[in-house]
């Protein structure tokens, strides 16, 4: 359903990368987090450390920043404390554990600001939830096949034109994943909200989180206007 990639980064990756870079510049600007399949793991099969990084697109830009996926966030303890990861047989027994990567998780657009429809609190909560998703997986020791989370004005992103009722930017390819329309949107900071995020990450297409309310409003979102 990707029909026009003119706004997308032509050199940074494949169609998913270019779609993410395009939608970051639309609907008033969106904060977009993309995780590749190689950067995702689960407690028993962690992602290789060298591949564990997000591509983060700041609002209004088509270039991404690499943000290492940290496993030292306090919120991970609730989900991972009972899990034993598989040991890397090739690792040296006396190898010193690596220091946690210190990284600026408060990336913004070029002038250091966020659009009015994306708050710092929501952006940070989504980065936290995305990190959990990349480390924990979609449940039952299943790693995600990669995911894209769009943080923005969800009403605008899901809007339809008045003339033909066609989607303006894109739409879920299956109606059941339009959580906002079905009254099923959940706060990603809650247990049920994170479980909904895990289920959403199993689908093709992007996930939309409203930049003001923390609500997961849609999944299986196919960007159709990326020109």
N, C-alpha and C positions, 0 to 999 in steps of 0.2 A: 504493500500500500504506500510505500515511499515513492513519491512521484517527482520530486524536485529537490535537488541537493545543493542548490546554488549558494545558500547561506552557510552550508556546513563546511567544516574543516576538511579540505580535500587531501591533506597529507598525513593526518594523525591516525587513521585507522579505517575500518570498514564501514558498512552501512549503518550499524548501530551507533558507532562513534559519530558519524556525520549527522545522523538524526538528532542525537543528543546535543551536538553543538548548534544545530539549527534551532531547536525548540528553546534553547537558552536565550535566544534573541527575540522571541515572540511573546505575545500576550503580556506586554509590558515588561518582559524580562523574567526569566525563571532561573533558579539555582538548581543545577542538574548534577547528580552523582551517578556515575556509570561504573559498574564492576564487571570485569570480564570473567569468563568461566574459570580461567587459570588463577584468578585472584581470590576465588571462593573456596572455602573448605568446610569442614565440620569437625566436631571434637575428636573423632577417631581418625580422621584423614585431614590434617591441617594443610592449608595451601602453602606451597613453597614460599619462603620469606622473600625471595627475590622477586616474586610475582605478585605479592600481596600489596596492592596499591589501587586506590580509586583514581579515575579520571574525573576531576571536578570542573564543571563549566560555570563560570560566574555570569550573573545576569548581563546581557548585552554583549557578550563576547563569544567568539567561536573557537577559541583556543582553550585547552584544558590545562590544569595543574595536576601533577601527580601528588597524591596524598597517601603516604604509607598507611596501611590498615593496622591500627594498634590493637593489641590484645590485652592492654593493661587498664582498660576502662573499668571502673568499679561496677558498672551495671552488668558486666559479663559474669560476675561471680554467681549471681542468682541462677543463671542458666547453665553454667559450665562446671560448677564446683564438684559435681558427682561424676564427671566424665573423665576418662583416662585416654589421652591421645596416644595413637600408635607411635612408638619410638622409631626414630630414623636409624636404621641399622648401619647406615654409612657414617653416622656421626661419631666423632672420637669421644671416648668415655670421659676423658678429662677436659673436654672442651668447656670453656667458660660460657655461661649464658650471656646472650647479647643484651646490651643495655636497651631499654625501651626507646623507640625513636621519638624524638621531640619534634613535633610538627605543628604548624599553625593550622588549627581546624576552623579558624574564623575568616576563611577566604571571602573576599567581597569582590565587587566589580572594580573597574579600573580606578575610580576616584575614591575608593574606600567605603562606599556606601552600598546599602541594599535598597531595592525598590520598596515602596511603602507597604506592598502586599506580601513581603517576606520579612519576618522579624528575626532578630538574632537568636532568640530562644527557640523558635521552630527550626531554623537552620541547624543549630547545634544538636537539637533532639533528633533530627533526621540523620545527621552524621553519626550520632551514637547508635541509632537503630540500624543504620546501614552496616556499621561495623559489627554489631551483633549478628546480623544476617550473614555477613561474609564469613564470620568465624564459626557460628553455630550451624548454619545451613537452614534448610526448609523443614527440618524435623526428622526424627527417626534416623539420625546419622546420614542424612542425605544432603549433599552439598548443592548449592544453587548452580544453575547453568549460566550464571551471569544475570545482572539486572540493571535497570535504569530507574532512578527515582527523580521525578520532576517536582521541585518545590516552588509553588507559584500561586497565582490567582486561579484557583480551581474552577470557579464559576466561569471565568473567561476562557480557560483552556477547554472546558467542556461545552462552550456555547455553540449555538447553531444560528445560521442567518435567518432573517425574517422572511426573505423572499421564497426560498426553496426548502427551508428547514434542513439544509445541509450543514455538516459540521464545519466550523471555521478553521480549527487547527488540527483536529483529529477526534477520534472517538474509540471507546472500547469495541473490539470486534465482536464481543458477545455482551448483550445487554445486562446479564447478571453481574458483570464486573463494574457496572456504573453504580457504585455503592451510594453515592449521593442521591441519585434519582430514586433508588430503592429504599432510602431511609436506613441504610446499613453502614454508614461511615463510622469509623471508630478512631479514637485517639491513639496514636502510635506509642504513647508513653505508658499505656496500660497493657496488662497481660493479654486481654482479648485483642487489643489493637496490634500487638506484636505478632500474635498468631495469625491475624488477618494479613499482616505484611508477609509472613512466611508463605501463606497460601498464594498471595498475589505474585510472589517472586517465582512461583512454579509456572506461571503463564508467560506466553510471548508478549511482547509489547512493554510499555513503560508503566510505572506506578506513579500516581499523582497524590501528593500530600499538600493540603492547603497551607499556604505560607503564613496565615494568621492564626489558625485554629488548631493545628496539630492533627487534623482529621485526615485519614486515608480515604479519599473521595472516589478513586477509580483505579483500576488495574487493566491489564490487557489493552492498554491505550496505544493505538496505532497513529503515529504522526502522519497526517496526509498533506499538511500545508507546511512545507519546509523550504520554500523558495524565496 
